[in-house]
Amino acid sequence: QAIKETEQRVRSAQAAVGEARRYISGKLSQVGRFVSSTRKQAVEEFTALQNKLNDAQAKLTPYKTVRQDYEQRVQAKKLYDELSGKLAGAEIEVEKAAMMTAPLGGDSNEGMKETEAALSTAQSALSQTSRLIESKLRSAEKTPGPLRDEVRALQERAKQAQDKLDEVRRTVKETQVRIAADT
């Protein structure tokens, strides 16, 4: 509703500016018949009015695309929510894998296999999500705005999750080496 009203008011203001431009242009063409001193003053005043119209036009310009701007923000919000949800799922998988490494005091082969499976699942989810974020970031780079910054923040979260997963993987390798050395 507000967008419709804004669009209608922008159109009417645009029409008024156009009509005023035509009127001033017509008057400027008539000024040529004036005496030189009067002509100079009239040209100055009409030029000042044209400058005011240019300022008014400049103020109207951002409102011309209000609907497209709104729709872009809605799409950006949906995209961010989707990516954030997928990243949250991947982060949960990373946390699961990290928790499975915590009780590695028992160091059984079966426990190690479960941990490796969890690591594999977490890596798969995280890789898919990271590729999706990278893809969306490349397309978001073309259009400046808040979406680009939010996707960059998601990219940073994905990098932190990957770092944590790499740390868990190192811990598992160390444990496997220790088990192999003990046997």
N, C-alpha and C positions, 0 to 999 in steps of 0.2 A: 504494500500500500504506500509506504513512504517512498519507495523507489519510483512508483508510478507518478506520485505527486511531484517528485523532484524532476523527473523527465519532462512532465508537462510544463513545469515552471521554467525549466531550462529552454524548452522550445519557444515559449512565449517571450522570454527575455532575449533569446537569440533573434526572434522576429523583430522585436523592438529595436535592437541594436542595428539590424540590417536596414530597417526603415529609417532610422536616424542617420545612418551613413549615406543613404540615397538622398535624403533631404539636404544634408550638409554639402554633399557633392553638387547637387543642383544649385544651391546658394553660392558655392564657390565659383561655379561657371558664370553666374550672374554678376559676381563681384568684378569681373573684367571690365564692365561698363562704367564702373565708378571712377571718380576723380582719384588721382594717384595717392593722395594722402589718406583719403577715406578707404581706398582699396587696400592699402598696407595694413591699416588697423583691422579691417574686416577679415583679411586673410589670416592675420595673427589670431583673431578670436575664433575663427572657424577651425584653424589648425589646433588650437587648444581644445576645442570641443572634440575634434577627431582623436586627439590623444586620450581624452577621457573615455571615449568609446573603445579605444584599443585596450585601455586598462580594464574596462568592464568586460570586454571580450576575454581578456586573460583570466579574469576571475571566474568566468563561466566555463572555461575549457575543462577544468578537472571534473565538473559535474556532468559533462556530456557522456562520460563512460561509466556512470555510477552503477548501472546494471551489470556491465561486464566485470567491473571491479568486485562487486558483491559476489557474482557467480564464481569468479576466480578464487576469492577468499573461502567460499563454501567448499569448492573442490580441493583447495589446499588443506583445509581442516580435515576433510575426509581422508585424503592421502596420508596426512600426518598421523591420524588416528589408526589407520590401517597399518602403516609401517611401525608405529609404536607398539601396537598389539603383537605384531609378528616378532619384533625384537624382544618384547617382554617374554614371549613363549620361549625364544632361544635362550634368553638369560636364565629362565627357570631350568632349562635342560643343563646349562653350564653349572648352575648351583647344585643340581642333583648329582652331577658327576663329581663336583667338589666334595659333596657330603659323603659320597661313596669312598673317597680316598681317605677320609678322616679315620675310619676304623681299620686302617690297614695294619694294625698291630698284629692281627691274627695271620695275615699274609698267606692265605690259602690260594691255591690255583683257581678254585671256583670263584672266590671273591675277586681275584684279579680279572678273570674273564668277564664278570659282571661289570666291573669298573671300566674295562676296555670297551664293552658294549655301550655303556652310558657315555663314555667319551666320544665314541663314534656317532651316536645319536645327537649329542650336543654339537659336535663339529658340523654335522650335516645341516642341522637347523640353523646354526649360526652362519654357515657359508651361504646358504640360500638367502637368508635375510640380508646379509651384507651385500650380496650381488644385487638384490632388489634395491637396497638403499643407494648403492653406487649408481645404478641405472637412473633412479629418480633424481639423484643429485645432479647428474649430467644434464638432464632436461631442465631441472630447476635453475641451473647456472645461467641459462639463456634469459631468464626473466628475474630481475632483481626483486627482492621482497622478503617478507618474513618467512615464507616457505623454505627458501634456500637456507636460511639460518637454522631453522628447525630441523631440516634434513641433515645439516652438518652436525648438529647436536646428536642426532640419532647415530650418525656415522661414528662419532666419538664414543658413544655408549657401546656400539658394536665392537669397536677397537678394544675398549676396556674388557668386554666380555671375552674377546679372543685372547687377550693377555692373560686373563685369569685361567682360561682353558689351557693355554700353553704351560702355565705354572703347574696346573693339576697334572698335565701330561708328563712334565719333568719329575714330579713327585712319584708318579706311577713307575716311570723308568727306573728311578733310584731304588724303589722298593723291589722291582723285578730283579735288578742287579744284586741287591742284598739277599733276596731269596735264593738266587742262583749261587751266590757265594756260600750261603749257609748249607746248601745241600751237597 
